[in-house]
Amino acid sequence: MDTEKMIKVTTEIRVELMKEFPVSEKTVYNALTFATGGYAAEQIRRRALELGGKLMQEVKDTAEASPKDERVTEGGAE
C-alpha cells in the first residue's frame, strides 16, 4: 500500500504563507504536498497547520486485483 500526504489549506492561508515566508506559490504547494523536504518546507507545513490547515492522508492499494479474485463477504461470495 502507498500513502500520500498533503495539507489542505484555503487560498487565504496559501497567500499568507507566501507572504510570511517570501516564497512562490510553487514552493508552498511543494511543501504542502510533501514533495520537498528541508527546514523551509517543514516551517511552511507547521505554520499551515497552525493557521488551520488540515493534514490529509490517502492510502492507495497498489496491489492489482485479478478479475478471477473472489471476494468473500459476510453473506458469502460476491
Buried (B, 14 or more C-beta within 10 A) or exposed (E): EEEEEBBEBEEEBBEBBBEEBEBEEEBBBBBBBBEBEEEEBEBBBEBBBEBEBEEEEEEEEEEEEEEEEEEEEEEEEE
